[in-house]
């Protein structure tokens, strides 16, 4: 029903903002460790990038808090973020295949495949359940194999 769909969309938003916060926290932690290890020089470009990541993290925190504050009784376990993102990656692949068969430009398809590959890589590194990690890795490997074959065929 409408209420169920609305609840699902709400849960998806909260889940995605939480994932955003989790990923930006990891990125900031990595930057800090790399600076401490003197492998990353705090140049102007590095500082700008770190500030942009921090801004995205703060936005994610604010949005998540705001959403939860507007509806604190909503069951946030209604949807798993990982499942949602995996489904989105698969939809991107399906769209790219359809575009390929309908004669779209190679660049349009490549961008969708690359986005799906990035999502799958991110999921593989962040998925919580071991059995899910295997499914994500299988999907990522299959997509990488396809892209390698596709690239080889385009550039014999």
Phi and psi restraints in degrees (value plus and minus 20) as a CYANA .aco file:
   2 UNK   PHI     -82.9   -42.9
   2 UNK   PSI     -62.5   -22.5
   3 UNK   PHI     -83.5   -43.5
   3 UNK   PSI     -61.3   -21.3
   4 UNK   PHI     -83.7   -43.7
   4 UNK   PSI     -62.5   -22.5
   5 UNK   PHI     -85.9   -45.9
   5 UNK   PSI     -60.5   -20.5
   6 UNK   PHI     -85.1   -45.1
   6 UNK   PSI     -61.4   -21.4
   7 UNK   PHI     -83.5   -43.5
   7 UNK   PSI     -61.2   -21.2
   8 UNK   PHI     -84.1   -44.1
   8 UNK   PSI     -65.4   -25.4
   9 UNK   PHI     -81.8   -41.8
   9 UNK   PSI     -62.0   -22.0
  10 UNK   PHI     -80.4   -40.4
  10 UNK   PSI     -67.5   -27.5
  11 UNK   PHI     -83.6   -43.6
  11 UNK   PSI     -58.0   -18.0
  12 UNK   PHI     -82.3   -42.3
  12 UNK   PSI     -64.6   -24.6
  13 UNK   PHI     -79.7   -39.7
  13 UNK   PSI     -69.5   -29.5
  14 UNK   PHI     -81.8   -41.8
  14 UNK   PSI     -63.6   -23.6
  15 UNK   PHI     -81.8   -41.8
  15 UNK   PSI     -62.1   -22.1
  16 UNK   PHI     -88.2   -48.2
  16 UNK   PSI     -59.5   -19.5
  17 UNK   PHI     -84.9   -44.9
  17 UNK   PSI     -59.1   -19.1
  18 UNK   PHI     -83.5   -43.5
  18 UNK   PSI     -61.3   -21.3
  19 UNK   PHI     -83.7   -43.7
  19 UNK   PSI     -61.2   -21.2
  20 UNK   PHI     -76.4   -36.4
  20 UNK   PSI     -66.6   -26.6
  21 UNK   PHI     -84.2   -44.2
  21 UNK   PSI     -63.0   -23.0
  22 UNK   PHI     -82.9   -42.9
  22 UNK   PSI     -64.4   -24.4
  23 UNK   PHI     -89.7   -49.7
  23 UNK   PSI     -60.8   -20.8
  24 UNK   PHI     -88.5   -48.5
  24 UNK   PSI     -53.1   -13.1
  25 UNK   PHI     -82.6   -42.6
  25 UNK   PSI     -62.9   -22.9
  26 UNK   PHI     -82.7   -42.7
  26 UNK   PSI     -63.1   -23.1
  27 UNK   PHI     -83.3   -43.3
  27 UNK   PSI     -63.3   -23.3
  28 UNK   PHI     -86.4   -46.4
  28 UNK   PSI     -58.2   -18.2
  29 UNK   PHI     -83.8   -43.8
  29 UNK   PSI     -61.8   -21.8
  30 UNK   PHI     -83.3   -43.3
  30 UNK   PSI     -64.6   -24.6
  31 UNK   PHI     -79.9   -39.9
  31 UNK   PSI     -64.2   -24.2
  32 UNK   PHI     -81.3   -41.3
  32 UNK   PSI     -65.6   -25.6
  33 UNK   PHI     -84.4   -44.4
  33 UNK   PSI     -58.8   -18.8
  34 UNK   PHI     -87.7   -47.7
  34 UNK   PSI     -56.4   -16.4
  35 UNK   PHI     -87.9   -47.9
  35 UNK   PSI     -65.1   -25.1
  36 UNK   PHI     -81.4   -41.4
  36 UNK   PSI     -55.6   -15.6
  37 UNK   PHI    -103.1   -63.1
  37 UNK   PSI     -20.3    19.7
  38 UNK   PHI      43.9    83.9
  38 UNK   PSI       6.2    46.2
  39 UNK   PHI    -114.7   -74.7
  39 UNK   PSI     -35.5     4.5
  40 UNK   PHI    -142.7  -102.7
  40 UNK   PSI     101.6   141.6
  41 UNK   PHI    -107.2   -67.2
  41 UNK   PSI     108.3   148.3
  42 UNK   PHI     -92.9   -52.9
  42 UNK   PSI      44.5    84.5
  43 UNK   PHI     -92.7   -52.7
  43 UNK   PSI     154.2   194.2
  44 UNK   PHI     -79.8   -39.8
  44 UNK   PSI     -62.9   -22.9
  45 UNK   PHI     -83.8   -43.8
  45 UNK   PSI     -63.4   -23.4
  46 UNK   PHI     -83.4   -43.4
  46 UNK   PSI     -64.1   -24.1
  47 UNK   PHI     -83.5   -43.5
  47 UNK   PSI     -59.7   -19.7
  48 UNK   PHI     -83.5   -43.5
  48 UNK   PSI     -65.5   -25.5
  49 UNK   PHI     -82.8   -42.8
  49 UNK   PSI     -64.6   -24.6
  50 UNK   PHI     -81.8   -41.8
  50 UNK   PSI     -60.5   -20.5
  51 UNK   PHI     -84.2   -44.2
  51 UNK   PSI     -60.6   -20.6
  52 UNK   PHI     -83.3   -43.3
  52 UNK   PSI     -60.9   -20.9
  53 UNK   PHI     -84.3   -44.3
  53 UNK   PSI     -62.4   -22.4
  54 UNK   PHI     -82.6   -42.6
  54 UNK   PSI     -60.4   -20.4
  55 UNK   PHI     -82.2   -42.2
  55 UNK   PSI     -61.9   -21.9
  56 UNK   PHI     -85.1   -45.1
  56 UNK   PSI     -60.8   -20.8
  57 UNK   PHI     -82.1   -42.1
  57 UNK   PSI     -65.7   -25.7
  58 UNK   PHI     -83.4   -43.4
  58 UNK   PSI     -60.1   -20.1
  59 UNK   PHI     -81.3   -41.3
  59 UNK   PSI     -65.4   -25.4
  60 UNK   PHI     -79.6   -39.6
  60 UNK   PSI     -63.6   -23.6
  61 UNK   PHI     -82.7   -42.7
  61 UNK   PSI     -66.7   -26.7
  62 UNK   PHI     -81.7   -41.7
  62 UNK   PSI     -66.7   -26.7
  63 UNK   PHI     -84.1   -44.1
  63 UNK   PSI     -63.4   -23.4
  64 UNK   PHI     -82.5   -42.5
  64 UNK   PSI     -67.7   -27.7
  65 UNK   PHI     -80.2   -40.2
  65 UNK   PSI     -61.7   -21.7
  66 UNK   PHI     -84.3   -44.3
  66 UNK   PSI     -64.6   -24.6
  67 UNK   PHI     -83.0   -43.0
  67 UNK   PSI     -65.1   -25.1
  68 UNK   PHI     -86.7   -46.7
  68 UNK   PSI     -57.0   -17.0
  69 UNK   PHI     -86.0   -46.0
  69 UNK   PSI     -51.9   -11.9
  70 UNK   PHI     -96.4   -56.4
  70 UNK   PSI     -40.9    -0.9
  71 UNK   PHI    -170.1  -130.1
  71 UNK   PSI      50.6    90.6
  72 UNK   PHI     -88.6   -48.6
  72 UNK   PSI     -34.8     5.2
  73 UNK   PHI    -112.3   -72.3
  73 UNK   PSI     -23.2    16.8
  74 UNK   PHI     -87.5   -47.5
  74 UNK   PSI     116.5   156.5
  75 UNK   PHI     -97.0   -57.0
  75 UNK   PSI      87.8   127.8
  76 UNK   PHI    -102.1   -62.1
  76 UNK   PSI     -19.8    20.2
  77 UNK   PHI    -109.4   -69.4
  77 UNK   PSI     -12.2    27.8
  78 UNK   PHI     -81.9   -41.9
  78 UNK   PSI     -51.1   -11.1
  79 UNK   PHI    -159.5  -119.5
  79 UNK   PSI     120.8   160.8
  80 UNK   PHI    -108.9   -68.9
  80 UNK   PSI     106.5   146.5
  81 UNK   PHI     -76.2   -36.2
  81 UNK   PSI     -62.7   -22.7
  82 UNK   PHI     -80.8   -40.8
  82 UNK   PSI     -62.5   -22.5
  83 UNK   PHI     -84.4   -44.4
  83 UNK   PSI     -61.6   -21.6
  84 UNK   PHI     -81.3   -41.3
  84 UNK   PSI     -67.3   -27.3
  85 UNK   PHI     -88.7   -48.7
  85 UNK   PSI     -57.2   -17.2
  86 UNK   PHI     -82.6   -42.6
  86 UNK   PSI     -64.7   -24.7
  87 UNK   PHI     -81.0   -41.0
  87 UNK   PSI     -60.0   -20.0
  88 UNK   PHI     -84.5   -44.5
  88 UNK   PSI     -61.7   -21.7
  89 UNK   PHI     -81.3   -41.3
  89 UNK   PSI     -61.8   -21.8
  90 UNK   PHI     -86.3   -46.3
  90 UNK   PSI     -58.3   -18.3
  91 UNK   PHI     -84.0   -44.0
  91 UNK   PSI     -59.2   -19.2
  92 UNK   PHI     -80.7   -40.7
  92 UNK   PSI     -62.2   -22.2
  93 UNK   PHI     -84.1   -44.1
  93 UNK   PSI     -64.9   -24.9
  94 UNK   PHI     -80.9   -40.9
  94 UNK   PSI     -63.5   -23.5
  95 UNK   PHI     -81.5   -41.5
  95 UNK   PSI     -62.1   -22.1
  96 UNK   PHI     -84.9   -44.9
  96 UNK   PSI     -61.3   -21.3
  97 UNK   PHI     -82.9   -42.9
  97 UNK   PSI     -64.6   -24.6
  98 UNK   PHI     -81.3   -41.3
  98 UNK   PSI     -61.0   -21.0
  99 UNK   PHI     -84.9   -44.9
  99 UNK   PSI     -60.3   -20.3
 100 UNK   PHI     -80.1   -40.1
 100 UNK   PSI     -64.3   -24.3
 101 UNK   PHI     -93.7   -53.7
 101 UNK   PSI     -38.9     1.1
 102 UNK   PHI    -118.2   -78.2
 102 UNK   PSI     -13.8    26.2
 103 UNK   PHI      69.5   109.5
 103 UNK   PSI      -3.6    36.4
 104 UNK   PHI     -85.3   -45.3
 104 UNK   PSI     144.2   184.2
 105 UNK   PHI     -88.0   -48.0
 105 UNK   PSI     132.0   172.0
 106 UNK   PHI     -82.0   -42.0
 106 UNK   PSI     -54.5   -14.5
 107 UNK   PHI     -84.3   -44.3
 107 UNK   PSI     -61.1   -21.1
 108 UNK   PHI     -79.4   -39.4
 108 UNK   PSI     -66.3   -26.3
 109 UNK   PHI     -87.3   -47.3
 109 UNK   PSI     -62.9   -22.9
 110 UNK   PHI     -78.9   -38.9
 110 UNK   PSI     -62.4   -22.4
 111 UNK   PHI     -82.2   -42.2
 111 UNK   PSI     -60.5   -20.5
 112 UNK   PHI     -88.1   -48.1
 112 UNK   PSI     -61.2   -21.2
 113 UNK   PHI     -83.0   -43.0
 113 UNK   PSI     -63.4   -23.4
 114 UNK   PHI     -84.4   -44.4
 114 UNK   PSI     -59.9   -19.9
 115 UNK   PHI     -82.8   -42.8
 115 UNK   PSI     -64.4   -24.4
 116 UNK   PHI     -81.8   -41.8
 116 UNK   PSI     -61.3   -21.3
 117 UNK   PHI     -84.3   -44.3
 117 UNK   PSI     -60.5   -20.5
 118 UNK   PHI     -83.8   -43.8
 118 UNK   PSI     -62.5   -22.5
 119 UNK   PHI     -81.2   -41.2
 119 UNK   PSI     -64.9   -24.9
 120 UNK   PHI     -85.8   -45.8
 120 UNK   PSI     -58.4   -18.4
 121 UNK   PHI     -83.1   -43.1
 121 UNK   PSI     -64.7   -24.7
 122 UNK   PHI     -81.9   -41.9
 122 UNK   PSI     -65.5   -25.5
 123 UNK   PHI     -82.1   -42.1
 123 UNK   PSI     -64.2   -24.2
 124 UNK   PHI     -76.5   -36.5
 124 UNK   PSI     -58.9   -18.9
 125 UNK   PHI    -100.8   -60.8
 125 UNK   PSI     -33.5     6.5
 126 UNK   PHI    -145.8  -105.8
 126 UNK   PSI     -24.0    16.0
 127 UNK   PHI     -86.1   -46.1
 127 UNK   PSI     123.2   163.2
 128 UNK   PHI    -104.9   -64.9
 128 UNK   PSI     -57.7   -17.7
 129 UNK   PHI    -115.6   -75.6
 129 UNK   PSI     114.8   154.8
 130 UNK   PHI     -78.7   -38.7
 130 UNK   PSI     -63.3   -23.3
 131 UNK   PHI     -84.7   -44.7
 131 UNK   PSI     -52.2   -12.2
 132 UNK   PHI     -89.3   -49.3
 132 UNK   PSI     -55.5   -15.5
 133 UNK   PHI     -79.4   -39.4
 133 UNK   PSI     -59.7   -19.7
 134 UNK   PHI     -83.9   -43.9
 134 UNK   PSI     -61.3   -21.3
 135 UNK   PHI     -85.0   -45.0
 135 UNK   PSI     -63.9   -23.9
 136 UNK   PHI     -84.8   -44.8
 136 UNK   PSI     -63.2   -23.2
 137 UNK   PHI     -82.9   -42.9
 137 UNK   PSI     -59.7   -19.7
 138 UNK   PHI     -82.5   -42.5
 138 UNK   PSI     -64.8   -24.8
 139 UNK   PHI     -83.4   -43.4
 139 UNK   PSI     -62.7   -22.7
 140 UNK   PHI     -83.6   -43.6
 140 UNK   PSI     -65.1   -25.1
 141 UNK   PHI     -82.6   -42.6
 141 UNK   PSI     -62.2   -22.2
 142 UNK   PHI     -83.2   -43.2
 142 UNK   PSI     -62.7   -22.7
 143 UNK   PHI     -86.0   -46.0
 143 UNK   PSI     -62.3   -22.3
 144 UNK   PHI     -81.7   -41.7
 144 UNK   PSI     -62.1   -22.1
 145 UNK   PHI     -82.0   -42.0
 145 UNK   PSI     -64.5   -24.5
 146 UNK   PHI     -81.7   -41.7
 146 UNK   PSI     -65.0   -25.0
 147 UNK   PHI     -85.1   -45.1
 147 UNK   PSI     -56.5   -16.5
 148 UNK   PHI     -85.1   -45.1
 148 UNK   PSI     -64.4   -24.4
 149 UNK   PHI     -83.1   -43.1
 149 UNK   PSI     -64.0   -24.0
 150 UNK   PHI     -81.7   -41.7
 150 UNK   PSI     -62.5   -22.5
 151 UNK   PHI     -85.9   -45.9
 151 UNK   PSI     -62.0   -22.0
 152 UNK   PHI     -83.3   -43.3
 152 UNK   PSI     -57.8   -17.8
 153 UNK   PHI     -90.3   -50.3
 153 UNK   PSI     -54.3   -14.3
 154 UNK   PHI     -95.5   -55.5
 154 UNK   PSI     -47.3    -7.3
 155 UNK   PHI    -148.3  -108.3
 155 UNK   PSI      52.1    92.1
